Amino acid sequence: MKIRYLKFRINYFLKNWKLCLHLLLRTKRFGVNNEWWSSFDSIFGWPIWKIIRGILLIRPIIDNYKSMKFRARIGFINLETLKKLGWDK
């Protein structure tokens, strides 16, 4: 049963990798609206130096991951998908 959920998680993140990358690294344009390049900047986007600092320090990326899970729990992802991702707890 865990293998099936692991496969679902992998497939989910492969399908939505651009959006996940945008939410984890807080890019300004890449991944906004799950498109390659958007014509407008994200209001939450970081400048490149903050993205590099976030990658080096790791903690900001962990905080962004927690924020991504929180947004998923408050209604951005349906309940069935949330349970399969293991974020319903």
PDB file of N, CA, C and O in Angstrom:
ATOM      1  N   MET A   1       0.828  -1.200   0.000  1.00  0.00           N
ATOM      2  CA  MET A   1       0.000   0.000   0.000  1.00  0.00           C
ATOM      3  C   MET A   1       0.870   1.261   0.000  1.00  0.00           C
ATOM      4  O   MET A   1       0.548   2.246  -0.663  1.00  0.00           O
ATOM      5  N   LYS A   2       1.965   1.218   0.745  1.00  0.00           N
ATOM      6  CA  LYS A   2       2.851   2.383   0.779  1.00  0.00           C
ATOM      7  C   LYS A   2       3.518   2.623  -0.569  1.00  0.00           C
ATOM      8  O   LYS A   2       3.775   3.765  -0.946  1.00  0.00           O
ATOM      9  N   ILE A   3       3.797   1.539  -1.293  1.00  0.00           N
ATOM     10  CA  ILE A   3       4.431   1.680  -2.610  1.00  0.00           C
ATOM     11  C   ILE A   3       3.490   2.396  -3.567  1.00  0.00           C
ATOM     12  O   ILE A   3       3.931   3.214  -4.375  1.00  0.00           O
ATOM     13  N   ARG A   4       2.187   2.094  -3.482  1.00  0.00           N
ATOM     14  CA  ARG A   4       1.216   2.752  -4.349  1.00  0.00           C
ATOM     15  C   ARG A   4       1.177   4.251  -4.059  1.00  0.00           C
ATOM     16  O   ARG A   4       1.116   5.066  -4.980  1.00  0.00           O
ATOM     17  N   TYR A   5       1.214   4.615  -2.759  1.00  0.00           N
ATOM     18  CA  TYR A   5       1.220   6.034  -2.403  1.00  0.00           C
ATOM     19  C   TYR A   5       2.518   6.701  -2.824  1.00  0.00           C
ATOM     20  O   TYR A   5       2.516   7.862  -3.231  1.00  0.00           O
ATOM     21  N   LEU A   6       3.615   5.981  -2.731  1.00  0.00           N
ATOM     22  CA  LEU A   6       4.903   6.532  -3.166  1.00  0.00           C
ATOM     23  C   LEU A   6       4.880   6.795  -4.671  1.00  0.00           C
ATOM     24  O   LEU A   6       5.363   7.832  -5.127  1.00  0.00           O
ATOM     25  N   LYS A   7       4.326   5.868  -5.436  1.00  0.00           N
ATOM     26  CA  LYS A   7       4.196   6.074  -6.878  1.00  0.00           C
ATOM     27  C   LYS A   7       3.307   7.271  -7.177  1.00  0.00           C
ATOM     28  O   LYS A   7       3.594   8.057  -8.080  1.00  0.00           O
ATOM     29  N   PHE A   8       2.217   7.409  -6.409  1.00  0.00           N
ATOM     30  CA  PHE A   8       1.325   8.561  -6.609  1.00  0.00           C
ATOM     31  C   PHE A   8       2.066   9.859  -6.329  1.00  0.00           C
ATOM     32  O   PHE A   8       1.953  10.816  -7.095  1.00  0.00           O
ATOM     33  N   ARG A   9       2.825   9.900  -5.236  1.00  0.00           N
ATOM     34  CA  ARG A   9       3.584  11.109  -4.895  1.00  0.00           C
ATOM     35  C   ARG A   9       4.578  11.474  -5.985  1.00  0.00           C
ATOM     36  O   ARG A   9       4.672  12.632  -6.393  1.00  0.00           O
ATOM     37  N   ILE A  10       5.316  10.477  -6.450  1.00  0.00           N
ATOM     38  CA  ILE A  10       6.302  10.734  -7.503  1.00  0.00           C
ATOM     39  C   ILE A  10       5.618  11.254  -8.755  1.00  0.00           C
ATOM     40  O   ILE A  10       6.059  12.242  -9.343  1.00  0.00           O
ATOM     41  N   ASN A  11       4.535  10.590  -9.170  1.00  0.00           N
ATOM     42  CA  ASN A  11       3.810  11.039 -10.368  1.00  0.00           C
ATOM     43  C   ASN A  11       3.219  12.426 -10.188  1.00  0.00           C
ATOM     44  O   ASN A  11       3.213  13.225 -11.124  1.00  0.00           O
ATOM     45  N   TYR A  12       2.718  12.720  -8.986  1.00  0.00           N
ATOM     46  CA  TYR A  12       2.131  14.037  -8.721  1.00  0.00           C
ATOM     47  C   TYR A  12       3.185  15.133  -8.844  1.00  0.00           C
ATOM     48  O   TYR A  12       2.948  16.164  -9.474  1.00  0.00           O
ATOM     49  N   PHE A  13       4.349  14.903  -8.240  1.00  0.00           N
ATOM     50  CA  PHE A  13       5.394  15.917  -8.296  1.00  0.00           C
ATOM     51  C   PHE A  13       6.023  16.027  -9.686  1.00  0.00           C
ATOM     52  O   PHE A  13       6.453  17.109 -10.084  1.00  0.00           O
ATOM     53  N   LEU A  14       6.080  14.919 -10.425  1.00  0.00           N
ATOM     54  CA  LEU A  14       6.573  15.002 -11.801  1.00  0.00           C
ATOM     55  C   LEU A  14       5.607  15.784 -12.679  1.00  0.00           C
ATOM     56  O   LEU A  14       6.022  16.526 -13.569  1.00  0.00           O
ATOM     57  N   LYS A  15       4.321  15.611 -12.420  1.00  0.00           N
ATOM     58  CA  LYS A  15       3.305  16.328 -13.199  1.00  0.00           C
ATOM     59  C   LYS A  15       3.311  17.823 -12.878  1.00  0.00           C
ATOM     60  O   LYS A  15       3.086  18.649 -13.763  1.00  0.00           O
ATOM     61  N   ASN A  16       3.565  18.171 -11.629  1.00  0.00           N
ATOM     62  CA  ASN A  16       3.491  19.561 -11.174  1.00  0.00           C
ATOM     63  C   ASN A  16       4.849  20.101 -10.730  1.00  0.00           C
ATOM     64  O   ASN A  16       4.911  20.938  -9.830  1.00  0.00           O
ATOM     65  N   TRP A  17       5.939  19.636 -11.348  1.00  0.00           N
ATOM     66  CA  TRP A  17       7.267  20.005 -10.882  1.00  0.00           C
ATOM     67  C   TRP A  17       7.550  21.496 -11.004  1.00  0.00           C
ATOM     68  O   TRP A  17       8.263  22.058 -10.172  1.00  0.00           O
ATOM     69  N   LYS A  18       7.005  22.142 -12.022  1.00  0.00           N
ATOM     70  CA  LYS A  18       7.273  23.579 -12.206  1.00  0.00           C
ATOM     71  C   LYS A  18       6.641  24.392 -11.084  1.00  0.00           C
ATOM     72  O   LYS A  18       7.260  25.310 -10.546  1.00  0.00           O
ATOM     73  N   LEU A  19       5.410  24.050 -10.736  1.00  0.00           N
ATOM     74  CA  LEU A  19       4.732  24.756  -9.651  1.00  0.00           C
ATOM     75  C   LEU A  19       5.416  24.478  -8.314  1.00  0.00           C
ATOM     76  O   LEU A  19       5.578  25.386  -7.499  1.00  0.00           O
ATOM     77  N   CYS A  20       5.818  23.229  -8.088  1.00  0.00           N
ATOM     78  CA  CYS A  20       6.524  22.891  -6.845  1.00  0.00           C
ATOM     79  C   CYS A  20       7.842  23.652  -6.735  1.00  0.00           C
ATOM     80  O   CYS A  20       8.188  24.157  -5.666  1.00  0.00           O
ATOM     81  N   LEU A  21       8.568  23.730  -7.836  1.00  0.00           N
ATOM     82  CA  LEU A  21       9.827  24.475  -7.837  1.00  0.00           C
ATOM     83  C   LEU A  21       9.572  25.955  -7.555  1.00  0.00           C
ATOM     84  O   LEU A  21      10.326  26.588  -6.817  1.00  0.00           O
ATOM     85  N   HIS A  22       8.518  26.500  -8.139  1.00  0.00           N
ATOM     86  CA  HIS A  22       8.161  27.899  -7.902  1.00  0.00           C
ATOM     87  C   HIS A  22       7.837  28.132  -6.421  1.00  0.00           C
ATOM     88  O   HIS A  22       8.270  29.129  -5.843  1.00  0.00           O
ATOM     89  N   LEU A  23       7.087  27.228  -5.813  1.00  0.00           N
ATOM     90  CA  LEU A  23       6.707  27.401  -4.415  1.00  0.00           C
ATOM     91  C   LEU A  23       7.869  27.177  -3.464  1.00  0.00           C
ATOM     92  O   LEU A  23       7.954  27.844  -2.433  1.00  0.00           O
ATOM     93  N   LEU A  24       8.763  26.255  -3.785  1.00  0.00           N
ATOM     94  CA  LEU A  24       9.904  25.987  -2.910  1.00  0.00           C
ATOM     95  C   LEU A  24      10.968  27.068  -2.990  1.00  0.00           C
ATOM     96  O   LEU A  24      11.527  27.468  -1.969  1.00  0.00           O
ATOM     97  N   LEU A  25      11.252  27.546  -4.206  1.00  0.00           N
ATOM     98  CA  LEU A  25      12.321  28.530  -4.382  1.00  0.00           C
ATOM     99  C   LEU A  25      11.803  29.963  -4.493  1.00  0.00           C
ATOM    100  O   LEU A  25      12.585  30.913  -4.547  1.00  0.00           O
ATOM    101  N   ARG A  26      10.493  30.106  -4.526  1.00  0.00           N
ATOM    102  CA  ARG A  26       9.843  31.411  -4.653  1.00  0.00           C
ATOM    103  C   ARG A  26      10.360  32.193  -5.860  1.00  0.00           C
ATOM    104  O   ARG A  26      10.786  33.341  -5.736  1.00  0.00           O
ATOM    105  N   THR A  27      10.314  31.563  -7.007  1.00  0.00           N
ATOM    106  CA  THR A  27      10.754  32.225  -8.233  1.00  0.00           C
ATOM    107  C   THR A  27       9.755  33.307  -8.621  1.00  0.00           C
ATOM    108  O   THR A  27       8.589  33.256  -8.232  1.00  0.00           O
ATOM    109  N   LYS A  28      10.219  34.281  -9.385  1.00  0.00           N
ATOM    110  CA  LYS A  28       9.337  35.376  -9.787  1.00  0.00           C
ATOM    111  C   LYS A  28       8.450  35.008 -10.959  1.00  0.00           C
ATOM    112  O   LYS A  28       7.275  35.375 -10.981  1.00  0.00           O
ATOM    113  N   ARG A  29       8.989  34.289 -11.937  1.00  0.00           N
ATOM    114  CA  ARG A  29       8.209  33.965 -13.132  1.00  0.00           C
ATOM    115  C   ARG A  29       8.130  32.479 -13.422  1.00  0.00           C
ATOM    116  O   ARG A  29       7.079  31.995 -13.844  1.00  0.00           O
ATOM    117  N   PHE A  30       9.196  31.751 -13.212  1.00  0.00           N
ATOM    118  CA  PHE A  30       9.215  30.339 -13.551  1.00  0.00           C
ATOM    119  C   PHE A  30       8.192  29.569 -12.715  1.00  0.00           C
ATOM    120  O   PHE A  30       8.219  29.632 -11.486  1.00  0.00           O
ATOM    121  N   GLY A  31       7.304  28.856 -13.372  1.00  0.00           N
ATOM    122  CA  GLY A  31       6.330  28.029 -12.676  1.00  0.00           C
ATOM    123  C   GLY A  31       5.068  28.742 -12.255  1.00  0.00           C
ATOM    124  O   GLY A  31       4.147  28.097 -11.754  1.00  0.00           O
ATOM    125  N   VAL A  32       4.985  30.052 -12.438  1.00  0.00           N
ATOM    126  CA  VAL A  32       3.774  30.785 -12.066  1.00  0.00           C
ATOM    127  C   VAL A  32       2.655  30.319 -12.989  1.00  0.00           C
ATOM    128  O   VAL A  32       2.828  30.270 -14.207  1.00  0.00           O
ATOM    129  N   ASN A  33       1.522  29.980 -12.415  1.00  0.00           N
ATOM    130  CA  ASN A  33       0.386  29.417 -13.145  1.00  0.00           C
ATOM    131  C   ASN A  33       0.757  28.127 -13.860  1.00  0.00           C
ATOM    132  O   ASN A  33       0.110  27.733 -14.831  1.00  0.00           O
ATOM    133  N   ASN A  34       1.819  27.466 -13.363  1.00  0.00           N
ATOM    134  CA  ASN A  34       2.304  26.195 -13.906  1.00  0.00           C
ATOM    135  C   ASN A  34       2.655  26.298 -15.389  1.00  0.00           C
ATOM    136  O   ASN A  34       2.488  25.331 -16.132  1.00  0.00           O
ATOM    137  N   GLU A  35       3.133  27.448 -15.820  1.00  0.00           N
ATOM    138  CA  GLU A  35       3.598  27.653 -17.183  1.00  0.00           C
ATOM    139  C   GLU A  35       5.110  27.807 -17.157  1.00  0.00           C
ATOM    140  O   GLU A  35       5.693  28.045 -16.100  1.00  0.00           O
ATOM    141  N   TRP A  36       5.743  27.674 -18.306  1.00  0.00           N
ATOM    142  CA  TRP A  36       7.196  27.835 -18.353  1.00  0.00           C
ATOM    143  C   TRP A  36       7.608  29.237 -17.944  1.00  0.00           C
ATOM    144  O   TRP A  36       8.421  29.414 -17.036  1.00  0.00           O
ATOM    145  N   TRP A  37       7.049  30.227 -18.612  1.00  0.00           N
ATOM    146  CA  TRP A  37       7.362  31.612 -18.270  1.00  0.00           C
ATOM    147  C   TRP A  37       6.070  32.400 -18.306  1.00  0.00           C
ATOM    148  O   TRP A  37       5.323  32.351 -19.283  1.00  0.00           O
ATOM    149  N   SER A  38       5.822  33.109 -17.255  1.00  0.00           N
ATOM    150  CA  SER A  38       4.607  33.912 -17.173  1.00  0.00           C
ATOM    151  C   SER A  38       4.928  35.334 -17.603  1.00  0.00           C
ATOM    152  O   SER A  38       6.078  35.769 -17.548  1.00  0.00           O
ATOM    153  N   SER A  39       3.908  36.044 -18.028  1.00  0.00           N
ATOM    154  CA  SER A  39       4.125  37.424 -18.472  1.00  0.00           C
ATOM    155  C   SER A  39       4.109  38.413 -17.309  1.00  0.00           C
ATOM    156  O   SER A  39       4.332  39.608 -17.506  1.00  0.00           O
ATOM    157  N   PHE A  40       3.847  37.922 -16.104  1.00  0.00           N
ATOM    158  CA  PHE A  40       3.841  38.809 -14.937  1.00  0.00           C
ATOM    159  C   PHE A  40       4.624  38.167 -13.798  1.00  0.00           C
ATOM    160  O   PHE A  40       4.724  36.943 -13.712  1.00  0.00           O
ATOM    161  N   ASP A  41       5.173  39.000 -12.930  1.00  0.00           N
ATOM    162  CA  ASP A  41       5.937  38.503 -11.787  1.00  0.00           C
ATOM    163  C   ASP A  41       4.997  38.057 -10.681  1.00  0.00           C
ATOM    164  O   ASP A  41       3.909  38.607 -10.507  1.00  0.00           O
ATOM    165  N   SER A  42       5.433  37.058  -9.941  1.00  0.00           N
ATOM    166  CA  SER A  42       4.717  36.638  -8.743  1.00  0.00           C
ATOM    167  C   SER A  42       4.971  37.682  -7.660  1.00  0.00           C
ATOM    168  O   SER A  42       6.091  38.172  -7.516  1.00  0.00           O
ATOM    169  N   ILE A  43       3.947  38.016  -6.911  1.00  0.00           N
ATOM    170  CA  ILE A  43       4.138  39.021  -5.853  1.00  0.00           C
ATOM    171  C   ILE A  43       4.957  38.464  -4.698  1.00  0.00           C
ATOM    172  O   ILE A  43       5.466  39.222  -3.873  1.00  0.00           O
ATOM    173  N   PHE A  44       5.085  37.141  -4.635  1.00  0.00           N
ATOM    174  CA  PHE A  44       5.856  36.514  -3.570  1.00  0.00           C
ATOM    175  C   PHE A  44       7.241  36.081  -4.032  1.00  0.00           C
ATOM    176  O   PHE A  44       7.972  35.443  -3.275  1.00  0.00           O
ATOM    177  N   GLY A  45       7.611  36.419  -5.265  1.00  0.00           N
ATOM    178  CA  GLY A  45       8.890  35.986  -5.817  1.00  0.00           C
ATOM    179  C   GLY A  45      10.077  36.650  -5.148  1.00  0.00           C
ATOM    180  O   GLY A  45      10.026  37.824  -4.779  1.00  0.00           O
ATOM    181  N   TRP A  46      11.141  35.887  -4.999  1.00  0.00           N
ATOM    182  CA  TRP A  46      12.378  36.384  -4.423  1.00  0.00           C
ATOM    183  C   TRP A  46      13.347  36.791  -5.525  1.00  0.00           C
ATOM    184  O   TRP A  46      13.297  36.241  -6.626  1.00  0.00           O
ATOM    185  N   PRO A  47      14.234  37.754  -5.242  1.00  0.00           N
ATOM    186  CA  PRO A  47      15.325  38.033  -6.188  1.00  0.00           C
ATOM    187  C   PRO A  47      16.296  36.851  -6.204  1.00  0.00           C
ATOM    188  O   PRO A  47      16.282  36.020  -5.295  1.00  0.00           O
ATOM    189  N   ILE A  48      17.118  36.780  -7.210  1.00  0.00           N
ATOM    190  CA  ILE A  48      18.005  35.624  -7.397  1.00  0.00           C
ATOM    191  C   ILE A  48      18.945  35.417  -6.214  1.00  0.00           C
ATOM    192  O   ILE A  48      19.245  34.274  -5.869  1.00  0.00           O
ATOM    193  N   TRP A  49      19.412  36.481  -5.590  1.00  0.00           N
ATOM    194  CA  TRP A  49      20.337  36.320  -4.469  1.00  0.00           C
ATOM    195  C   TRP A  49      19.651  35.655  -3.280  1.00  0.00           C
ATOM    196  O   TRP A  49      20.296  34.909  -2.543  1.00  0.00           O
ATOM    197  N   LYS A  50      18.363  35.908  -3.078  1.00  0.00           N
ATOM    198  CA  LYS A  50      17.640  35.253  -1.993  1.00  0.00           C
ATOM    199  C   LYS A  50      17.401  33.776  -2.313  1.00  0.00           C
ATOM    200  O   LYS A  50      17.427  32.931  -1.417  1.00  0.00           O
ATOM    201  N   ILE A  51      17.172  33.469  -3.581  1.00  0.00           N
ATOM    202  CA  ILE A  51      16.992  32.075  -3.977  1.00  0.00           C
ATOM    203  C   ILE A  51      18.277  31.293  -3.718  1.00  0.00           C
ATOM    204  O   ILE A  51      18.235  30.189  -3.175  1.00  0.00           O
ATOM    205  N   ILE A  52      19.414  31.861  -4.104  1.00  0.00           N
ATOM    206  CA  ILE A  52      20.705  31.206  -3.883  1.00  0.00           C
ATOM    207  C   ILE A  52      20.974  31.059  -2.388  1.00  0.00           C
ATOM    208  O   ILE A  52      21.438  30.010  -1.941  1.00  0.00           O
ATOM    209  N   ARG A  53      20.686  32.097  -1.621  1.00  0.00           N
ATOM    210  CA  ARG A  53      20.859  32.024  -0.162  1.00  0.00           C
ATOM    211  C   ARG A  53      19.966  30.944   0.432  1.00  0.00           C
ATOM    212  O   ARG A  53      20.388  30.208   1.325  1.00  0.00           O
ATOM    213  N   GLY A  54      18.725  30.845  -0.063  1.00  0.00           N
ATOM    214  CA  GLY A  54      17.805  29.821   0.421  1.00  0.00           C
ATOM    215  C   GLY A  54      18.304  28.417   0.144  1.00  0.00           C
ATOM    216  O   GLY A  54      18.157  27.527   0.980  1.00  0.00           O
ATOM    217  N   ILE A  55      18.898  28.211  -1.037  1.00  0.00           N
ATOM    218  CA  ILE A  55      19.445  26.902  -1.379  1.00  0.00           C
ATOM    219  C   ILE A  55      20.627  26.570  -0.481  1.00  0.00           C
ATOM    220  O   ILE A  55      20.750  25.441  -0.007  1.00  0.00           O
ATOM    221  N   LEU A  56      21.497  27.546  -0.242  1.00  0.00           N
ATOM    222  CA  LEU A  56      22.682  27.317   0.584  1.00  0.00           C
ATOM    223  C   LEU A  56      22.339  27.095   2.049  1.00  0.00           C
ATOM    224  O   LEU A  56      22.948  26.250   2.704  1.00  0.00           O
ATOM    225  N   LEU A  57      21.383  27.835   2.567  1.00  0.00           N
ATOM    226  CA  LEU A  57      21.044  27.732   3.988  1.00  0.00           C
ATOM    227  C   LEU A  57      20.047  26.609   4.285  1.00  0.00           C
ATOM    228  O   LEU A  57      19.925  26.203   5.440  1.00  0.00           O
ATOM    229  N   ILE A  58      19.355  26.113   3.315  1.00  0.00           N
ATOM    230  CA  ILE A  58      18.392  25.016   3.383  1.00  0.00           C
ATOM    231  C   ILE A  58      17.153  25.352   4.213  1.00  0.00           C
ATOM    232  O   ILE A  58      16.048  24.964   3.834  1.00  0.00           O
ATOM    233  N   ARG A  59      17.303  26.049   5.315  1.00  0.00           N
ATOM    234  CA  ARG A  59      16.165  26.336   6.197  1.00  0.00           C
ATOM    235  C   ARG A  59      15.029  27.084   5.478  1.00  0.00           C
ATOM    236  O   ARG A  59      13.869  26.725   5.678  1.00  0.00           O
ATOM    237  N   PRO A  60      15.309  28.108   4.649  1.00  0.00           N
ATOM    238  CA  PRO A  60      14.201  28.764   3.949  1.00  0.00           C
ATOM    239  C   PRO A  60      13.419  27.824   3.045  1.00  0.00           C
ATOM    240  O   PRO A  60      12.208  27.987   2.891  1.00  0.00           O
ATOM    241  N   ILE A  61      14.083  26.846   2.446  1.00  0.00           N
ATOM    242  CA  ILE A  61      13.391  25.889   1.582  1.00  0.00           C
ATOM    243  C   ILE A  61      12.502  24.980   2.426  1.00  0.00           C
ATOM    244  O   ILE A  61      11.397  24.635   2.007  1.00  0.00           O
ATOM    245  N   ILE A  62      12.970  24.591   3.604  1.00  0.00           N
ATOM    246  CA  ILE A  62      12.136  23.795   4.504  1.00  0.00           C
ATOM    247  C   ILE A  62      10.903  24.592   4.918  1.00  0.00           C
ATOM    248  O   ILE A  62       9.796  24.054   4.952  1.00  0.00           O
ATOM    249  N   ASP A  63      11.091  25.859   5.230  1.00  0.00           N
ATOM    250  CA  ASP A  63       9.952  26.713   5.591  1.00  0.00           C
ATOM    251  C   ASP A  63       8.980  26.861   4.424  1.00  0.00           C
ATOM    252  O   ASP A  63       7.765  26.848   4.626  1.00  0.00           O
ATOM    253  N   ASN A  64       9.499  27.001   3.212  1.00  0.00           N
ATOM    254  CA  ASN A  64       8.633  27.096   2.039  1.00  0.00           C
ATOM    255  C   ASN A  64       7.869  25.795   1.807  1.00  0.00           C
ATOM    256  O   ASN A  64       6.716  25.824   1.379  1.00  0.00           O
ATOM    257  N   TYR A  65       8.505  24.649   2.088  1.00  0.00           N
ATOM    258  CA  TYR A  65       7.835  23.356   1.972  1.00  0.00           C
ATOM    259  C   TYR A  65       6.685  23.258   2.971  1.00  0.00           C
ATOM    260  O   TYR A  65       5.596  22.794   2.632  1.00  0.00           O
ATOM    261  N   LYS A  66       6.935  23.696   4.203  1.00  0.00           N
ATOM    262  CA  LYS A  66       5.877  23.694   5.215  1.00  0.00           C
ATOM    263  C   LYS A  66       4.740  24.621   4.800  1.00  0.00           C
ATOM    264  O   LYS A  66       3.569  24.311   5.017  1.00  0.00           O
ATOM    265  N   SER A  67       5.080  25.730   4.219  1.00  0.00           N
ATOM    266  CA  SER A  67       4.067  26.663   3.735  1.00  0.00           C
ATOM    267  C   SER A  67       3.260  26.049   2.595  1.00  0.00           C
ATOM    268  O   SER A  67       2.048  26.250   2.513  1.00  0.00           O
ATOM    269  N   MET A  68       3.925  25.304   1.718  1.00  0.00           N
ATOM    270  CA  MET A  68       3.246  24.637   0.611  1.00  0.00           C
ATOM    271  C   MET A  68       2.257  23.601   1.152  1.00  0.00           C
ATOM    272  O   MET A  68       1.140  23.492   0.647  1.00  0.00           O
ATOM    273  N   LYS A  69       2.659  22.845   2.172  1.00  0.00           N
ATOM    274  CA  LYS A  69       1.759  21.869   2.780  1.00  0.00           C
ATOM    275  C   LYS A  69       0.570  22.557   3.441  1.00  0.00           C
ATOM    276  O   LYS A  69      -0.557  22.071   3.351  1.00  0.00           O
ATOM    277  N   PHE A  70       0.814  23.681   4.102  1.00  0.00           N
ATOM    278  CA  PHE A  70      -0.266  24.412   4.759  1.00  0.00           C
ATOM    279  C   PHE A  70      -1.284  24.902   3.732  1.00  0.00           C
ATOM    280  O   PHE A  70      -2.491  24.771   3.938  1.00  0.00           O
ATOM    281  N   ARG A  71      -0.799  25.466   2.630  1.00  0.00           N
ATOM    282  CA  ARG A  71      -1.716  25.930   1.585  1.00  0.00           C
ATOM    283  C   ARG A  71      -2.530  24.779   1.009  1.00  0.00           C
ATOM    284  O   ARG A  71      -3.709  24.941   0.694  1.00  0.00           O
ATOM    285  N   ALA A  72      -1.906  23.632   0.874  1.00  0.00           N
ATOM    286  CA  ALA A  72      -2.622  22.462   0.363  1.00  0.00           C
ATOM    287  C   ALA A  72      -3.741  22.062   1.330  1.00  0.00           C
ATOM    288  O   ALA A  72      -4.834  21.690   0.901  1.00  0.00           O
ATOM    289  N   ARG A  73      -3.465  22.140   2.632  1.00  0.00           N
ATOM    290  CA  ARG A  73      -4.458  21.735   3.637  1.00  0.00           C
ATOM    291  C   ARG A  73      -5.643  22.686   3.729  1.00  0.00           C
ATOM    292  O   ARG A  73      -6.737  22.261   4.101  1.00  0.00           O
ATOM    293  N   ILE A  74      -5.458  23.947   3.402  1.00  0.00           N
ATOM    294  CA  ILE A  74      -6.580  24.882   3.559  1.00  0.00           C
ATOM    295  C   ILE A  74      -7.459  24.962   2.321  1.00  0.00           C
ATOM    296  O   ILE A  74      -8.317  25.840   2.224  1.00  0.00           O
ATOM    297  N   GLY A  75      -7.253  24.052   1.374  1.00  0.00           N
ATOM    298  CA  GLY A  75      -8.207  23.965   0.293  1.00  0.00           C
ATOM    299  C   GLY A  75      -7.696  24.102  -1.118  1.00  0.00           C
ATOM    300  O   GLY A  75      -8.494  24.113  -2.056  1.00  0.00           O
ATOM    301  N   PHE A  76      -6.395  24.207  -1.306  1.00  0.00           N
ATOM    302  CA  PHE A  76      -5.878  24.336  -2.663  1.00  0.00           C
ATOM    303  C   PHE A  76      -5.783  22.990  -3.388  1.00  0.00           C
ATOM    304  O   PHE A  76      -5.683  22.945  -4.615  1.00  0.00           O
ATOM    305  N   ILE A  77      -5.813  21.900  -2.627  1.00  0.00           N
ATOM    306  CA  ILE A  77      -5.792  20.548  -3.192  1.00  0.00           C
ATOM    307  C   ILE A  77      -6.972  19.797  -2.608  1.00  0.00           C
ATOM    308  O   ILE A  77      -7.297  19.968  -1.433  1.00  0.00           O
ATOM    309  N   ASN A  78      -7.627  18.956  -3.429  1.00  0.00           N
ATOM    310  CA  ASN A  78      -8.787  18.222  -2.917  1.00  0.00           C
ATOM    311  C   ASN A  78      -8.367  17.205  -1.859  1.00  0.00           C
ATOM    312  O   ASN A  78      -7.200  16.819  -1.788  1.00  0.00           O
ATOM    313  N   LEU A  79      -9.314  16.777  -1.046  1.00  0.00           N
ATOM    314  CA  LEU A  79      -9.036  15.944   0.120  1.00  0.00           C
ATOM    315  C   LEU A  79      -8.448  14.584  -0.260  1.00  0.00           C
ATOM    316  O   LEU A  79      -7.573  14.075   0.440  1.00  0.00           O
ATOM    317  N   GLU A  80      -8.912  14.000  -1.343  1.00  0.00           N
ATOM    318  CA  GLU A  80      -8.405  12.686  -1.761  1.00  0.00           C
ATOM    319  C   GLU A  80      -6.922  12.775  -2.131  1.00  0.00           C
ATOM    320  O   GLU A  80      -6.130  11.927  -1.719  1.00  0.00           O
ATOM    321  N   THR A  81      -6.547  13.787  -2.897  1.00  0.00           N
ATOM    322  CA  THR A  81      -5.146  13.982  -3.271  1.00  0.00           C
ATOM    323  C   THR A  81      -4.308  14.288  -2.031  1.00  0.00           C
ATOM    324  O   THR A  81      -3.181  13.810  -1.902  1.00  0.00           O
ATOM    325  N   LEU A  82      -4.853  15.071  -1.140  1.00  0.00           N
ATOM    326  CA  LEU A  82      -4.154  15.412   0.099  1.00  0.00           C
ATOM    327  C   LEU A  82      -3.834  14.163   0.917  1.00  0.00           C
ATOM    328  O   LEU A  82      -2.738  14.042   1.464  1.00  0.00           O
ATOM    329  N   LYS A  83      -4.789  13.232   1.004  1.00  0.00           N
ATOM    330  CA  LYS A  83      -4.561  11.988   1.746  1.00  0.00           C
ATOM    331  C   LYS A  83      -3.509  11.133   1.060  1.00  0.00           C
ATOM    332  O   LYS A  83      -2.659  10.542   1.727  1.00  0.00           O
ATOM    333  N   LYS A  84      -3.556  11.060  -0.264  1.00  0.00           N
ATOM    334  CA  LYS A  84      -2.572  10.238  -0.987  1.00  0.00           C
ATOM    335  C   LYS A  84      -1.159  10.802  -0.867  1.00  0.00           C
ATOM    336  O   LYS A  84      -0.179  10.057  -0.888  1.00  0.00           O
ATOM    337  N   LEU A  85      -1.062  12.136  -0.742  1.00  0.00           N
ATOM    338  CA  LEU A  85       0.250  12.753  -0.550  1.00  0.00           C
ATOM    339  C   LEU A  85       0.746  12.616   0.882  1.00  0.00           C
ATOM    340  O   LEU A  85       1.928  12.821   1.157  1.00  0.00           O
ATOM    341  N   GLY A  86      -0.154  12.271   1.789  1.00  0.00           N
ATOM    342  CA  GLY A  86       0.211  12.128   3.196  1.00  0.00           C
ATOM    343  C   GLY A  86       0.255  13.451   3.932  1.00  0.00           C
ATOM    344  O   GLY A  86       0.873  13.551   4.992  1.00  0.00           O
ATOM    345  N   TRP A  87      -0.393  14.467   3.385  1.00  0.00           N
ATOM    346  CA  TRP A  87      -0.372  15.793   3.996  1.00  0.00           C
ATOM    347  C   TRP A  87      -1.640  16.086   4.788  1.00  0.00           C
ATOM    348  O   TRP A  87      -1.846  17.227   5.201  1.00  0.00           O
ATOM    349  N   ASP A  88      -2.480  15.109   5.010  1.00  0.00           N
ATOM    350  CA  ASP A  88      -3.743  15.338   5.710  1.00  0.00           C
ATOM    351  C   ASP A  88      -3.585  15.339   7.216  1.00  0.00           C
ATOM    352  O   ASP A  88      -4.545  15.618   7.935  1.00  0.00           O
ATOM    353  N   LYS A  89      -2.401  15.034   7.708  1.00  0.00           N
ATOM    354  CA  LYS A  89      -2.169  14.938   9.156  1.00  0.00           C
ATOM    355  C   LYS A  89      -1.714  16.234   9.753  1.00  0.00           C
ATOM    356  O   LYS A  89      -1.478  16.310  10.959  1.00  0.00           O
TER     357      LYS A  89
END
